[in-house]
Amino acid sequence: MTGQIGILDGLVCDTDETPPRIVGYLFAFPGHGVFAPGGKINLALTPQQIAEHNRLLTEAEVKAMEDQTRIALYLVKTDEGYRVGPWTDAKRWPVVRYRPGRHNMAGTRIDVWFKAAGADWWGRNTGDSDIVHCRRLTAR
């Protein structure tokens, strides 16, 4: 990453931007460093700081669902069935309806319905990806 990286309220941010931008989820690779979606983080971080950053980011995403009508989450298949949630597995909601289908460009498409943050949600996953583009169906 090219910007000035710092920690604000437990979150790793690019402090060159106004307001400071959260860098995203952090991944630690022993012997290689800590990486965010934008690249390597040139800041010495402990495993506890990385875990705290990822926890706070997950909490912020879940909290944002109360106010937002659209959000990108992840689809995970477990022994109990499909679940939808943020990147970390701290919070996942069970899929109440699942419909596989075809997509003209990506090949496959999966539509899912789930309840989260006091509302009904619908999401669409396409191709070889875990990302689900979600839209809130009911008002809170």
N, C-alpha and C positions, 0 to 999 in steps of 0.2 A: 504494500500500500504506500502511496506517495505522500499523503497528508501527515500532519502532526497528530499522533495518536496519544490519547490520555484517558484517564478513568474519571467519569463524572457520575456520582451517586451509584457506584458499583458497576456501571456499564462502560464498556470500552467504546470510545467515540473518536471520530475524526474531528478534532477541535479546530481545524483550519476552516471548516464550514460554519456558517451562521444561519440557523442555530446548529450546534454540533450534531453530526449524523452518527447514529449507532451503526457499528460496522457489520452487524449480523451475528449469527451463531459462530462460536469459536471452536476450532478443532485443534487438539494438541497431538503432534507427531513427535515422540521422543527422538532426540538426536537431530531433528529437522526444524523444530520451532512450533509456533502457534500460527494457525491460518484462519482467516475469515473468508467469506465468499470473494472478496476483492483481492486476496493475496496474503502474503506473509505479514504478520504483525511484528514490527520491530520494537517490542516492549516486553520486558521481563515480567511474565505473569506466572503466578503459582497455580497449581491445579484447583485450589479453593477459589481463586479469583475467576478462573475460567468457568467453574461450575456456578458461581454466584451470578456472573454475567448471563450465562445461558438460562438460568432460573428466572432472573428478572426479565429477560427478553420474552420468555414464554408467558410469564404473568401479564406482561404488557399486551401481547397478542390476544390472550384470552379476554382481557379487560376491553380491548378495542372492539371485540365482537359485540359488546353491549351497545356501542354507538354506531358502528359501521354496518353497511348493508352488503358489503363484498369483502372477501378476504381469501388469501391463498393459504391452504393447509396441506396436509399430507395424508395419503391413504395407506393404511397398513393392514395386512392380512394376519390375523392371529388365530390361535386354536379355537377361539370363541366366535370367529367371523371377522368381518371387516370393521375397522375403526378409523375415525378421522380426527386429526388434531394437529397441534404445532409440531415442529421438527423434533423436539425432545419428547420423550414418552411420559412426561409428567402429567399430562392431561389429554385423554383421548375419549371421544364419544362413540358409542356403538352405532353402526349403520342400521337403520330400521327398514330400509328398502334399498335394493341393489338391482340395477338393470344393465347388463352388458350389451354392447352394440358395436356398430362399425363407424369409422370416421373416414371421410374421403381422402385425407392427407396422411393422418397418423396411423391409419389401419384399425386401431381398436379405440373404443370409447366405453367408459363406465360412468353411469349416472348413479349417484347415491343420495339418499335422503337421511337426515339425522337431526336430533334435537340438541341444541347447545345454547348456553347463555340465555335461557328463558324463551327461545324462539325455535321455529322450524327452519331448517336449512336444506338447500339442494346444492350438490356439487357435481362437477364434470371433470373426469380424468381422461386424458387422451394419450395414446401411444405408449412408449416404454418409459414411463415417468411415474413418480409417486405423488406429484403435485396435483391437488384438487382445487380448481377455481370454484369458490363457493359464493352463494347468494342467499341472503336471508329472505324467507318466504313470508313470515308473519311478523307483525309489529310486536315489540316487547310489551 
